[in-house]
Amino acid sequence: MLYLLEQGPTEQKIIQMCIQSRRPLPEAIRDAPEVPLGLGLFFSGFLDLNDERSIGFSEGPIPRRAMREYCEEHDLQDEVREDFFYYTKMLDQVYLKHQTAKHAKTPAKG
Protein backbone atom coordinates (compact mmCIF):
# COMPACT_ATOMS: atom_id res chain seq x y z
CA MET A 1 0.00 0.00 0.00
CA LEU A 2 2.72 2.46 0.93
CA TYR A 3 4.57 1.71 -2.29
CA LEU A 4 1.45 2.58 -4.30
CA LEU A 5 0.88 5.80 -2.35
CA GLU A 6 4.48 6.97 -2.52
CA GLN A 7 5.62 5.70 -5.92
CA GLY A 8 2.43 5.24 -7.92
CA PRO A 9 2.00 8.76 -9.28
CA THR A 10 5.43 8.88 -10.91
CA GLU A 11 6.01 5.21 -11.66
CA GLN A 12 3.99 5.10 -14.89
CA LYS A 13 5.89 8.08 -16.30
CA ILE A 14 9.22 6.41 -15.54
CA ILE A 15 8.09 3.13 -17.10
CA GLN A 16 7.03 4.94 -20.29
CA MET A 17 10.36 6.80 -20.45
CA CYS A 18 12.27 3.53 -20.04
CA ILE A 19 10.23 1.86 -22.78
CA GLN A 20 10.70 4.77 -25.17
CA SER A 21 14.43 5.01 -24.55
CA ARG A 22 14.85 1.20 -24.44
CA ARG A 23 16.46 1.34 -21.03
CA PRO A 24 15.95 -1.12 -18.18
CA LEU A 25 13.53 -0.28 -15.42
CA PRO A 26 15.04 1.16 -12.26
CA GLU A 27 15.62 -1.44 -9.56
CA ALA A 28 12.94 0.07 -7.28
CA ILE A 29 10.28 -0.39 -9.96
CA ARG A 30 11.55 -3.74 -11.20
CA ASP A 31 11.54 -5.12 -7.64
CA ALA A 32 8.32 -3.41 -6.56
CA PRO A 33 6.23 -5.34 -4.06
CA GLU A 34 3.32 -7.32 -5.41
CA VAL A 35 -0.02 -8.00 -3.80
CA PRO A 36 0.25 -11.53 -2.39
CA LEU A 37 -1.73 -14.21 -4.19
CA GLY A 38 -5.24 -14.40 -2.78
CA LEU A 39 -5.30 -10.85 -1.43
CA GLY A 40 -6.03 -9.09 -4.73
CA LEU A 41 -9.78 -9.14 -4.05
CA PHE A 42 -9.30 -7.13 -0.87
CA PHE A 43 -6.82 -4.70 -2.40
CA SER A 44 -8.99 -3.97 -5.45
CA GLY A 45 -12.03 -3.64 -3.16
CA PHE A 46 -10.17 -1.08 -1.07
CA LEU A 47 -9.25 0.88 -4.20
CA ASP A 48 -12.87 0.76 -5.41
CA LEU A 49 -14.13 2.05 -2.05
CA ASN A 50 -11.52 4.78 -1.65
CA ASP A 51 -13.89 7.36 -3.14
CA GLU A 52 -16.60 6.51 -0.59
CA ARG A 53 -14.85 8.20 2.34
CA SER A 54 -16.12 11.49 3.71
CA ILE A 55 -13.91 14.49 3.19
CA GLY A 56 -14.06 17.51 5.48
CA PHE A 57 -11.06 19.11 7.08
CA SER A 58 -9.40 15.74 6.56
CA GLU A 59 -10.30 12.41 4.99
CA GLY A 60 -12.34 10.03 7.09
CA PRO A 61 -12.27 6.24 7.04
CA ILE A 62 -14.17 4.23 4.44
CA PRO A 63 -17.68 3.86 5.88
CA ARG A 64 -18.72 0.43 7.08
CA ARG A 65 -21.93 0.90 5.07
CA ALA A 66 -19.88 1.16 1.86
CA MET A 67 -17.97 -2.02 2.74
CA ARG A 68 -21.21 -3.85 3.46
CA GLU A 69 -22.75 -2.72 0.15
CA TYR A 70 -19.58 -3.80 -1.70
CA CYS A 71 -19.80 -7.26 -0.12
CA GLU A 72 -23.44 -7.57 -1.11
CA GLU A 73 -22.76 -6.35 -4.65
CA HIS A 74 -19.95 -8.88 -5.11
CA ASP A 75 -21.68 -11.69 -3.21
CA LEU A 76 -18.94 -11.93 -0.59
CA GLN A 77 -20.16 -14.09 2.27
CA ASP A 78 -19.06 -15.69 5.53
CA GLU A 79 -15.29 -15.79 6.08
CA VAL A 80 -14.49 -13.95 2.86
CA ARG A 81 -16.77 -11.13 3.97
CA GLU A 82 -15.12 -11.01 7.40
CA ASP A 83 -11.70 -10.98 5.75
CA PHE A 84 -12.83 -8.21 3.41
CA PHE A 85 -13.79 -5.99 6.37
CA TYR A 86 -10.53 -6.80 8.16
CA TYR A 87 -8.18 -6.15 5.23
CA THR A 88 -10.07 -3.08 4.05
CA LYS A 89 -9.78 -1.56 7.53
CA MET A 90 -6.06 -2.40 7.71
CA LEU A 91 -5.38 -0.86 4.29
CA ASP A 92 -7.50 2.14 5.22
CA GLN A 93 -5.48 2.72 8.39
CA VAL A 94 -2.25 2.71 6.39
CA TYR A 95 -3.78 5.08 3.83
CA LEU A 96 -5.10 7.52 6.45
CA LYS A 97 -1.80 7.49 8.36
CA HIS A 98 0.07 8.24 5.13
CA GLN A 99 -2.33 11.07 4.24
CA THR A 100 -2.01 12.60 7.72
CA ALA A 101 1.79 12.48 7.54
CA LYS A 102 1.76 13.93 4.02
CA HIS A 103 -0.45 16.85 5.04
CA ALA A 104 1.64 17.49 8.15
CA LYS A 105 4.66 18.05 5.87
CA THR A 106 2.78 20.45 3.58
CA PRO A 107 3.32 24.09 4.60
CA ALA A 108 0.14 26.05 5.38
CA LYS A 109 -0.98 28.52 2.70
CA GLY A 110 -1.73 32.11 3.52
MITI-857791 format. One record per residue (C-alpha): residue in three letters; x, y, z; chain; residue number from 1. Coordinates in nm, 4 decimals, decimal comma. Layout:
<nodes>
+-------+----------+----------+----------+-------+------+
| tornu |       c1 |       c2 |       c3 | lumfi | dofi |
+-------+----------+----------+----------+-------+------+
|   ALA |        X |        Y |        Z |     A |  NUM |
...
+-------+----------+----------+----------+-------+------+
</nodes>
This chain:
<nodes>
+-------+----------+----------+----------+-------+------+
| tornu |       c1 |       c2 |       c3 | lumfi | dofi |
+-------+----------+----------+----------+-------+------+
|   MET |   0,0000 |   0,0000 |   0,0000 |     A |    1 |
|   LEU |   0,2724 |   0,2457 |   0,0927 |     A |    2 |
|   TYR |   0,4569 |   0,1708 |  -0,2290 |     A |    3 |
|   LEU |   0,1447 |   0,2580 |  -0,4296 |     A |    4 |
|   LEU |   0,0884 |   0,5795 |  -0,2347 |     A |    5 |
|   GLU |   0,4475 |   0,6967 |  -0,2517 |     A |    6 |
|   GLN |   0,5615 |   0,5699 |  -0,5921 |     A |    7 |
|   GLY |   0,2427 |   0,5238 |  -0,7919 |     A |    8 |
|   PRO |   0,1999 |   0,8764 |  -0,9280 |     A |    9 |
|   THR |   0,5427 |   0,8884 |  -1,0913 |     A |   10 |
|   GLU |   0,6008 |   0,5213 |  -1,1655 |     A |   11 |
|   GLN |   0,3990 |   0,5096 |  -1,4891 |     A |   12 |
|   LYS |   0,5894 |   0,8083 |  -1,6302 |     A |   13 |
|   ILE |   0,9216 |   0,6413 |  -1,5538 |     A |   14 |
|   ILE |   0,8086 |   0,3132 |  -1,7103 |     A |   15 |
|   GLN |   0,7033 |   0,4945 |  -2,0291 |     A |   16 |
|   MET |   1,0362 |   0,6798 |  -2,0454 |     A |   17 |
|   CYS |   1,2272 |   0,3526 |  -2,0045 |     A |   18 |
|   ILE |   1,0229 |   0,1857 |  -2,2783 |     A |   19 |
|   GLN |   1,0703 |   0,4772 |  -2,5173 |     A |   20 |
|   SER |   1,4434 |   0,5011 |  -2,4547 |     A |   21 |
|   ARG |   1,4848 |   0,1202 |  -2,4444 |     A |   22 |
|   ARG |   1,6459 |   0,1344 |  -2,1030 |     A |   23 |
|   PRO |   1,5953 |  -0,1124 |  -1,8179 |     A |   24 |
|   LEU |   1,3529 |  -0,0281 |  -1,5423 |     A |   25 |
|   PRO |   1,5040 |   0,1158 |  -1,2257 |     A |   26 |
|   GLU |   1,5617 |  -0,1437 |  -0,9558 |     A |   27 |
|   ALA |   1,2944 |   0,0071 |  -0,7276 |     A |   28 |
|   ILE |   1,0279 |  -0,0392 |  -0,9961 |     A |   29 |
|   ARG |   1,1554 |  -0,3737 |  -1,1197 |     A |   30 |
|   ASP |   1,1543 |  -0,5116 |  -0,7644 |     A |   31 |
|   ALA |   0,8317 |  -0,3408 |  -0,6561 |     A |   32 |
|   PRO |   0,6228 |  -0,5340 |  -0,4058 |     A |   33 |
|   GLU |   0,3318 |  -0,7323 |  -0,5409 |     A |   34 |
|   VAL |  -0,0016 |  -0,7997 |  -0,3797 |     A |   35 |
|   PRO |   0,0251 |  -1,1534 |  -0,2387 |     A |   36 |
|   LEU |  -0,1729 |  -1,4212 |  -0,4190 |     A |   37 |
|   GLY |  -0,5243 |  -1,4403 |  -0,2779 |     A |   38 |
|   LEU |  -0,5300 |  -1,0846 |  -0,1431 |     A |   39 |
|   GLY |  -0,6034 |  -0,9085 |  -0,4726 |     A |   40 |
|   LEU |  -0,9782 |  -0,9140 |  -0,4051 |     A |   41 |
|   PHE |  -0,9303 |  -0,7130 |  -0,0872 |     A |   42 |
|   PHE |  -0,6820 |  -0,4700 |  -0,2398 |     A |   43 |
|   SER |  -0,8989 |  -0,3971 |  -0,5447 |     A |   44 |
|   GLY |  -1,2030 |  -0,3639 |  -0,3164 |     A |   45 |
|   PHE |  -1,0173 |  -0,1079 |  -0,1074 |     A |   46 |
|   LEU |  -0,9251 |   0,0880 |  -0,4196 |     A |   47 |
|   ASP |  -1,2869 |   0,0761 |  -0,5409 |     A |   48 |
|   LEU |  -1,4126 |   0,2052 |  -0,2050 |     A |   49 |
|   ASN |  -1,1522 |   0,4778 |  -0,1646 |     A |   50 |
|   ASP |  -1,3894 |   0,7361 |  -0,3145 |     A |   51 |
|   GLU |  -1,6599 |   0,6508 |  -0,0590 |     A |   52 |
|   ARG |  -1,4855 |   0,8195 |   0,2340 |     A |   53 |
|   SER |  -1,6119 |   1,1488 |   0,3707 |     A |   54 |
|   ILE |  -1,3913 |   1,4490 |   0,3192 |     A |   55 |
|   GLY |  -1,4064 |   1,7507 |   0,5478 |     A |   56 |
|   PHE |  -1,1056 |   1,9108 |   0,7078 |     A |   57 |
|   SER |  -0,9399 |   1,5741 |   0,6565 |     A |   58 |
|   GLU |  -1,0303 |   1,2410 |   0,4989 |     A |   59 |
|   GLY |  -1,2336 |   1,0032 |   0,7094 |     A |   60 |
|   PRO |  -1,2270 |   0,6244 |   0,7036 |     A |   61 |
|   ILE |  -1,4173 |   0,4233 |   0,4442 |     A |   62 |
|   PRO |  -1,7679 |   0,3865 |   0,5881 |     A |   63 |
|   ARG |  -1,8721 |   0,0426 |   0,7079 |     A |   64 |
|   ARG |  -2,1926 |   0,0899 |   0,5069 |     A |   65 |
|   ALA |  -1,9881 |   0,1158 |   0,1859 |     A |   66 |
|   MET |  -1,7966 |  -0,2016 |   0,2735 |     A |   67 |
|   ARG |  -2,1212 |  -0,3851 |   0,3464 |     A |   68 |
|   GLU |  -2,2752 |  -0,2725 |   0,0145 |     A |   69 |
|   TYR |  -1,9583 |  -0,3798 |  -0,1700 |     A |   70 |
|   CYS |  -1,9797 |  -0,7258 |  -0,0122 |     A |   71 |
|   GLU |  -2,3444 |  -0,7571 |  -0,1111 |     A |   72 |
|   GLU |  -2,2757 |  -0,6352 |  -0,4650 |     A |   73 |
|   HIS |  -1,9949 |  -0,8877 |  -0,5112 |     A |   74 |
|   ASP |  -2,1682 |  -1,1685 |  -0,3208 |     A |   75 |
|   LEU |  -1,8937 |  -1,1934 |  -0,0586 |     A |   76 |
|   GLN |  -2,0156 |  -1,4093 |   0,2268 |     A |   77 |
|   ASP |  -1,9064 |  -1,5690 |   0,5528 |     A |   78 |
|   GLU |  -1,5286 |  -1,5788 |   0,6084 |     A |   79 |
|   VAL |  -1,4487 |  -1,3947 |   0,2857 |     A |   80 |
|   ARG |  -1,6774 |  -1,1132 |   0,3968 |     A |   81 |
|   GLU |  -1,5124 |  -1,1009 |   0,7404 |     A |   82 |
|   ASP |  -1,1700 |  -1,0984 |   0,5748 |     A |   83 |
|   PHE |  -1,2828 |  -0,8210 |   0,3412 |     A |   84 |
|   PHE |  -1,3791 |  -0,5994 |   0,6368 |     A |   85 |
|   TYR |  -1,0527 |  -0,6804 |   0,8157 |     A |   86 |
|   TYR |  -0,8176 |  -0,6154 |   0,5227 |     A |   87 |
|   THR |  -1,0067 |  -0,3078 |   0,4046 |     A |   88 |
|   LYS |  -0,9778 |  -0,1560 |   0,7528 |     A |   89 |
|   MET |  -0,6064 |  -0,2402 |   0,7708 |     A |   90 |
|   LEU |  -0,5381 |  -0,0862 |   0,4289 |     A |   91 |
|   ASP |  -0,7500 |   0,2141 |   0,5220 |     A |   92 |
|   GLN |  -0,5485 |   0,2723 |   0,8389 |     A |   93 |
|   VAL |  -0,2245 |   0,2713 |   0,6391 |     A |   94 |
|   TYR |  -0,3780 |   0,5078 |   0,3831 |     A |   95 |
|   LEU |  -0,5099 |   0,7521 |   0,6451 |     A |   96 |
|   LYS |  -0,1802 |   0,7490 |   0,8364 |     A |   97 |
|   HIS |   0,0065 |   0,8236 |   0,5133 |     A |   98 |
|   GLN |  -0,2326 |   1,1072 |   0,4237 |     A |   99 |
|   THR |  -0,2007 |   1,2595 |   0,7722 |     A |  100 |
|   ALA |   0,1794 |   1,2481 |   0,7535 |     A |  101 |
|   LYS |   0,1761 |   1,3928 |   0,4019 |     A |  102 |
|   HIS |  -0,0449 |   1,6847 |   0,5041 |     A |  103 |
|   ALA |   0,1643 |   1,7485 |   0,8151 |     A |  104 |
|   LYS |   0,4665 |   1,8051 |   0,5872 |     A |  105 |
|   THR |   0,2778 |   2,0446 |   0,3578 |     A |  106 |
|   PRO |   0,3323 |   2,4086 |   0,4601 |     A |  107 |
|   ALA |   0,0142 |   2,6051 |   0,5379 |     A |  108 |
|   LYS |  -0,0984 |   2,8519 |   0,2702 |     A |  109 |
|   GLY |  -0,1735 |   3,2108 |   0,3521 |     A |  110 |
+-------+----------+----------+----------+-------+------+
</nodes>
